[in-house]
Amino acid sequence: MVELKKGKGSHAKVSVGGAFTFIPDRDIDPKTEGKIRKTLGL
């Protein structure tokens, strides 16, 4: 689930199951993508 109103500034909250993280509203590099996937358990 993506919640655009839950993040600060241009960030959005992304949740998968019980895990969640905040992602920026811009292009992300592969290293950041890996960190996001790890946090979400993907």
C-alpha positions as CSV (number, residue, x, y, z in Angstrom):
1,M,0.0,0.0,0.0
2,V,1.2,3.5,-0.8
3,E,0.1,6.4,1.3
4,L,1.1,9.7,-0.2
5,K,-0.2,11.9,2.7
6,K,1.7,10.1,5.4
7,G,5.3,11.1,4.4
8,K,7.1,14.3,5.1
9,G,7.5,16.7,2.1
10,S,7.8,14.7,-1.1
11,H,8.0,11.3,0.6
12,A,5.4,8.6,0.5
13,K,4.8,5.7,3.0
14,V,5.0,2.3,1.5
15,S,3.8,-0.8,3.4
16,V,3.9,-4.5,2.7
17,G,2.4,-6.7,5.3
18,G,3.5,-5.3,8.7
19,A,6.7,-3.7,7.3
20,F,6.8,-0.1,6.1
21,T,9.3,2.5,4.9
22,F,9.3,6.0,3.4
23,I,10.4,6.6,-0.2
24,P,11.2,9.9,-1.9
25,D,9.2,11.2,-4.8
26,R,12.1,11.0,-7.3
27,D,14.2,8.5,-9.1
28,I,16.1,6.3,-6.8
29,D,19.4,4.6,-7.4
30,P,19.9,0.8,-7.2
31,K,21.6,1.0,-3.8
32,T,18.6,2.8,-2.3
33,E,16.2,0.4,-4.0
34,G,18.0,-2.5,-2.4
35,K,17.7,-0.9,1.1
36,I,14.0,-0.3,0.5
37,R,13.4,-3.9,-0.6
38,K,15.4,-5.2,2.4
39,T,13.4,-3.1,4.8
40,L,10.1,-4.4,3.3
41,G,11.3,-8.0,3.2
42,L,11.1,-8.3,-0.6
